[in-house]
Amino acid sequence: MTGSLSGRVLDVPALIDAATGQTEYMRAWLAVMTRLGHAVAVPSTVRALAAGQLTASELAELDWFCASGTVLEIPVSLADADELDTLAKEYFGGEVAAAHAALTARRRHWPVITSDDRAAGFRAVGLDVELLP
């Protein structure tokens, strides 16, 4: 557990937005969260899936974003395998990254930031969702 009592979990679209600056929303949001002392959880599978969709310069931005003191990279644990598999199959069409974000959010009791087209799975799991603009 971290020293932060509140935060958000980023799904793939939110992390891509942070790296590309497409909407500037995530970059502004991170600045505010940092000032307020809130944490940001980035599941390792989310980072890996996002990284595969970025250019070299965007990857550099992703690395900078994830190196921020308020960003916590959450690794996959073997102990989580069954729960991740179940979440992926039941709510996310088999996608492990989304399931990892959901598992992280559920355990921390934090909302997930994602896109509108991916929100239904997180809501079905019973999570709070914040949408990208």
Short mmCIF file of the C-alpha atoms (twelve columns), coordinates in Angstrom:
data_MODEL
# 
_entry.id   MODEL 
# 
loop_
_atom_site.group_PDB 
_atom_site.id 
_atom_site.type_symbol 
_atom_site.label_atom_id 
_atom_site.label_alt_id 
_atom_site.label_comp_id 
_atom_site.label_asym_id 
_atom_site.label_seq_id 
_atom_site.Cartn_x 
_atom_site.Cartn_y 
_atom_site.Cartn_z 
_atom_site.pdbx_PDB_model_num 
ATOM 1   C CA . MET A 1   0.000   0.000   0.000   1 
ATOM 2   C CA . THR A 2   1.220   3.483   -0.759  1 
ATOM 3   C CA . GLY A 3   1.155   6.562   1.411   1 
ATOM 4   C CA . SER A 4   -1.509  8.040   -0.839  1 
ATOM 5   C CA . LEU A 5   -5.099  7.442   0.176   1 
ATOM 6   C CA . SER A 6   -6.567  8.374   -3.173  1 
ATOM 7   C CA . GLY A 7   -5.696  8.036   -6.782  1 
ATOM 8   C CA . ARG A 8   -6.698  6.695   -10.156 1 
ATOM 9   C CA . VAL A 9   -5.872  3.653   -12.256 1 
ATOM 10  C CA . LEU A 10  -5.052  4.273   -15.898 1 
ATOM 11  C CA . ASP A 11  -6.338  2.089   -18.697 1 
ATOM 12  C CA . VAL A 12  -4.601  1.923   -22.084 1 
ATOM 13  C CA . PRO A 13  -6.350  4.927   -23.719 1 
ATOM 14  C CA . ALA A 14  -5.526  7.179   -20.748 1 
ATOM 15  C CA . LEU A 15  -1.874  6.168   -20.797 1 
ATOM 16  C CA . ILE A 16  -1.671  6.686   -24.558 1 
ATOM 17  C CA . ASP A 17  -3.217  10.132  -24.120 1 
ATOM 18  C CA . ALA A 18  -0.604  10.951  -21.485 1 
ATOM 19  C CA . ALA A 19  2.188   9.910   -23.856 1 
ATOM 20  C CA . THR A 20  0.862   11.554  -27.013 1 
ATOM 21  C CA . GLY A 21  -0.721  14.658  -25.520 1 
ATOM 22  C CA . GLN A 22  -3.560  14.185  -27.993 1 
ATOM 23  C CA . THR A 23  -6.127  15.881  -25.768 1 
ATOM 24  C CA . GLU A 24  -3.708  17.392  -23.195 1 
ATOM 25  C CA . TYR A 25  -6.210  16.143  -20.602 1 
ATOM 26  C CA . MET A 26  -3.957  13.521  -19.024 1 
ATOM 27  C CA . ARG A 27  -0.949  15.812  -18.891 1 
ATOM 28  C CA . ALA A 28  -2.938  18.547  -17.151 1 
ATOM 29  C CA . TRP A 29  -4.573  15.966  -14.924 1 
ATOM 30  C CA . LEU A 30  -1.205  14.531  -13.842 1 
ATOM 31  C CA . ALA A 31  0.040   18.010  -12.926 1 
ATOM 32  C CA . VAL A 32  -3.001  18.562  -10.704 1 
ATOM 33  C CA . MET A 33  -2.809  15.089  -9.159  1 
ATOM 34  C CA . THR A 34  0.887   15.613  -8.386  1 
ATOM 35  C CA . ARG A 35  0.237   18.943  -6.680  1 
ATOM 36  C CA . LEU A 36  -2.549  17.421  -4.599  1 
ATOM 37  C CA . GLY A 37  -0.447  14.402  -3.623  1 
ATOM 38  C CA . HIS A 38  -2.650  11.773  -5.268  1 
ATOM 39  C CA . ALA A 39  -1.215  8.618   -6.796  1 
ATOM 40  C CA . VAL A 40  -1.615  7.142   -10.266 1 
ATOM 41  C CA . ALA A 41  -1.527  3.371   -10.743 1 
ATOM 42  C CA . VAL A 42  -0.304  2.039   -14.087 1 
ATOM 43  C CA . PRO A 43  -0.613  -1.739  -14.383 1 
ATOM 44  C CA . SER A 44  2.437   -3.180  -16.163 1 
ATOM 45  C CA . THR A 45  0.262   -4.886  -18.765 1 
ATOM 46  C CA . VAL A 46  -1.435  -1.578  -19.555 1 
ATOM 47  C CA . ARG A 47  1.972   0.051   -20.036 1 
ATOM 48  C CA . ALA A 48  3.134   -2.770  -22.306 1 
ATOM 49  C CA . LEU A 49  0.007   -2.622  -24.486 1 
ATOM 50  C CA . ALA A 50  0.164   1.175   -24.710 1 
ATOM 51  C CA . ALA A 51  3.883   1.120   -25.540 1 
ATOM 52  C CA . GLY A 52  3.211   -1.116  -28.527 1 
ATOM 53  C CA . GLN A 53  1.030   1.612   -30.038 1 
ATOM 54  C CA . LEU A 54  3.457   4.541   -29.698 1 
ATOM 55  C CA . THR A 55  6.243   6.104   -31.748 1 
ATOM 56  C CA . ALA A 56  9.784   6.437   -30.379 1 
ATOM 57  C CA . SER A 57  9.217   10.032  -29.241 1 
ATOM 58  C CA . GLU A 58  5.901   9.085   -27.642 1 
ATOM 59  C CA . LEU A 59  7.647   6.205   -25.843 1 
ATOM 60  C CA . ALA A 60  10.047  8.761   -24.369 1 
ATOM 61  C CA . GLU A 61  7.041   10.734  -23.101 1 
ATOM 62  C CA . LEU A 62  5.554   7.531   -21.674 1 
ATOM 63  C CA . ASP A 63  8.805   6.822   -19.829 1 
ATOM 64  C CA . TRP A 64  8.827   10.383  -18.456 1 
ATOM 65  C CA . PHE A 65  5.193   10.090  -17.362 1 
ATOM 66  C CA . CYS A 66  5.778   6.746   -15.625 1 
ATOM 67  C CA . ALA A 67  8.913   8.052   -13.885 1 
ATOM 68  C CA . SER A 68  6.842   10.657  -12.052 1 
ATOM 69  C CA . GLY A 69  6.906   10.265  -8.305  1 
ATOM 70  C CA . THR A 70  3.145   9.871   -8.175  1 
ATOM 71  C CA . VAL A 71  2.998   7.013   -10.699 1 
ATOM 72  C CA . LEU A 72  3.036   3.490   -9.310  1 
ATOM 73  C CA . GLU A 73  3.679   0.720   -11.826 1 
ATOM 74  C CA . ILE A 74  1.754   -2.357  -10.711 1 
ATOM 75  C CA . PRO A 75  3.357   -5.655  -11.784 1 
ATOM 76  C CA . VAL A 76  1.478   -8.841  -12.572 1 
ATOM 77  C CA . SER A 77  1.763   -11.482 -9.901  1 
ATOM 78  C CA . LEU A 78  1.450   -15.212 -10.406 1 
ATOM 79  C CA . ALA A 79  -0.982  -15.177 -7.478  1 
ATOM 80  C CA . ASP A 80  -3.257  -12.927 -9.588  1 
ATOM 81  C CA . ALA A 81  -3.364  -15.226 -12.629 1 
ATOM 82  C CA . ASP A 82  -6.711  -16.897 -11.958 1 
ATOM 83  C CA . GLU A 83  -8.470  -13.665 -11.023 1 
ATOM 84  C CA . LEU A 84  -7.011  -11.842 -14.046 1 
ATOM 85  C CA . ASP A 85  -8.057  -14.668 -16.344 1 
ATOM 86  C CA . THR A 86  -11.606 -14.622 -14.976 1 
ATOM 87  C CA . LEU A 87  -11.931 -10.839 -15.276 1 
ATOM 88  C CA . ALA A 88  -10.467 -10.869 -18.785 1 
ATOM 89  C CA . LYS A 89  -12.824 -13.580 -20.015 1 
ATOM 90  C CA . GLU A 90  -15.996 -12.347 -18.291 1 
ATOM 91  C CA . TYR A 91  -15.722 -8.594  -18.811 1 
ATOM 92  C CA . PHE A 92  -13.034 -7.655  -21.333 1 
ATOM 93  C CA . GLY A 93  -13.193 -10.098 -24.228 1 
ATOM 94  C CA . GLY A 94  -10.016 -11.806 -23.056 1 
ATOM 95  C CA . GLU A 95  -7.885  -8.641  -22.798 1 
ATOM 96  C CA . VAL A 96  -5.491  -9.022  -19.874 1 
ATOM 97  C CA . ALA A 97  -4.461  -5.328  -19.724 1 
ATOM 98  C CA . ALA A 98  -8.027  -4.167  -19.061 1 
ATOM 99  C CA . ALA A 99  -8.481  -6.976  -16.535 1 
ATOM 100 C CA . HIS A 100 -5.257  -5.929  -14.793 1 
ATOM 101 C CA . ALA A 101 -6.500  -2.323  -14.612 1 
ATOM 102 C CA . ALA A 102 -9.807  -3.557  -13.179 1 
ATOM 103 C CA . LEU A 103 -8.107  -5.758  -10.599 1 
ATOM 104 C CA . THR A 104 -5.831  -2.895  -9.534  1 
ATOM 105 C CA . ALA A 105 -8.776  -0.491  -9.249  1 
ATOM 106 C CA . ARG A 106 -10.847 -2.983  -7.294  1 
ATOM 107 C CA . ARG A 107 -8.079  -3.656  -4.792  1 
ATOM 108 C CA . ARG A 108 -7.267  0.027   -4.276  1 
ATOM 109 C CA . HIS A 109 -10.898 1.212   -4.422  1 
ATOM 110 C CA . TRP A 110 -9.887  3.788   -7.046  1 
ATOM 111 C CA . PRO A 111 -11.667 4.796   -10.268 1 
ATOM 112 C CA . VAL A 112 -10.327 3.847   -13.681 1 
ATOM 113 C CA . ILE A 113 -9.657  6.477   -16.328 1 
ATOM 114 C CA . THR A 114 -10.473 5.120   -19.779 1 
ATOM 115 C CA . SER A 115 -12.282 5.871   -23.026 1 
ATOM 116 C CA . ASP A 116 -16.029 5.650   -23.522 1 
ATOM 117 C CA . ASP A 117 -15.733 2.595   -25.762 1 
ATOM 118 C CA . ARG A 118 -13.959 0.607   -22.989 1 
ATOM 119 C CA . ALA A 119 -15.943 1.817   -19.973 1 
ATOM 120 C CA . ALA A 120 -18.690 -0.823  -20.000 1 
ATOM 121 C CA . GLY A 121 -16.415 -3.648  -18.862 1 
ATOM 122 C CA . PHE A 122 -15.136 -1.644  -15.905 1 
ATOM 123 C CA . ARG A 123 -18.649 -0.604  -14.917 1 
ATOM 124 C CA . ALA A 124 -19.829 -4.211  -15.191 1 
ATOM 125 C CA . VAL A 125 -17.121 -5.182  -12.695 1 
ATOM 126 C CA . GLY A 126 -18.632 -2.559  -10.361 1 
ATOM 127 C CA . LEU A 127 -15.929 0.073   -10.686 1 
ATOM 128 C CA . ASP A 128 -16.166 3.834   -10.902 1 
ATOM 129 C CA . VAL A 129 -15.053 5.135   -14.274 1 
ATOM 130 C CA . GLU A 130 -13.797 8.538   -15.351 1 
ATOM 131 C CA . LEU A 131 -13.897 9.138   -19.084 1 
ATOM 132 C CA . LEU A 132 -11.343 10.838  -21.269 1 
ATOM 133 C CA . PRO A 133 -12.756 13.851  -23.120 1 
# 
